[in-house]
């Protein structure tokens, strides 16, 4: 099973770790589809669209890249 973590802080065991929104998009677009995605909400980017919601919008627009399972790992209540 191939796993991707998109999170700026957490260290969850994964095959690939992306620490920024942009790196997460690259991992999804160029290395996917993934079996499992661990997804944080907030990456500390000043652009309000570069967050977990932006990742989900990207996946909605690119359904062929949808991971088999998405697990939210955020502490952000949003």
C-alpha positions as CSV (number, residue, x, y, z in Angstrom):
1,X,0.0,0.0,0.0
2,X,1.4,3.4,-1.0
3,X,0.8,6.2,1.5
4,X,1.1,10.0,1.3
5,X,1.2,12.4,4.2
6,X,0.5,16.1,3.5
7,X,1.3,17.8,6.8
8,X,3.7,20.6,7.8
9,X,4.4,19.2,11.3
10,X,3.4,15.6,11.9
11,X,5.6,12.6,11.5
12,X,3.3,9.8,10.5
13,X,4.9,6.8,8.8
14,X,4.3,7.2,5.0
15,X,6.0,6.4,1.8
16,X,6.0,10.1,0.8
17,X,5.8,13.2,3.0
18,X,4.8,16.6,1.6
19,X,5.3,19.5,4.0
20,X,3.7,22.3,1.9
21,X,0.5,22.6,-0.2
22,X,2.6,22.9,-3.4
23,X,4.6,19.8,-2.7
24,X,1.4,18.0,-1.8
25,X,-0.1,18.9,-5.2
26,X,3.1,17.7,-6.9
27,X,3.0,14.4,-5.0
28,X,-0.7,13.9,-5.9
29,X,-0.4,14.9,-9.6
30,X,3.0,13.4,-10.5
31,X,3.2,10.4,-8.2
32,X,-0.4,9.3,-7.7
33,X,-2.8,7.9,-7.4
34,X,-2.1,6.9,-3.8
35,X,-3.7,4.1,-1.8
36,X,-4.0,6.3,1.3
37,X,-3.7,10.0,2.0
38,X,-3.1,11.4,5.5
39,X,-4.3,15.0,5.2
40,X,-3.7,18.0,7.5
41,X,-5.8,21.2,7.1
42,X,-3.4,24.0,7.8
43,X,0.1,24.2,6.4
44,X,1.0,27.7,7.7
45,X,0.9,29.2,4.2
46,X,-0.2,32.9,4.1
47,X,-2.3,32.1,1.0
48,X,-5.7,31.1,2.5
49,X,-6.4,28.7,-0.4
50,X,-3.3,26.6,0.1
51,X,-4.6,24.3,2.8
52,X,-6.3,20.9,3.1
53,X,-9.5,22.3,1.6
54,X,-7.5,23.4,-1.5
55,X,-6.1,19.8,-1.7
56,X,-9.6,18.4,-1.6
57,X,-10.7,20.9,-4.3
58,X,-7.8,19.8,-6.5
59,X,-8.9,16.1,-6.0
60,X,-12.5,17.0,-6.9
61,X,-11.2,18.5,-10.1
62,X,-9.0,15.5,-10.8
63,X,-11.0,12.4,-9.7
64,X,-8.5,10.0,-11.4
65,X,-6.0,11.0,-8.7
66,X,-8.3,10.3,-5.7
67,X,-6.6,8.1,-3.1
68,X,-8.4,5.0,-2.0
69,X,-8.7,6.3,1.5
70,X,-8.3,9.8,3.0
71,X,-7.6,10.2,6.7
72,X,-7.8,13.6,8.3
73,X,-4.9,14.2,10.8
74,X,-5.6,17.8,11.6
75,X,-6.0,19.4,15.0
76,X,-7.8,22.3,13.3
77,X,-11.6,22.2,14.1
78,X,-12.4,23.7,10.7
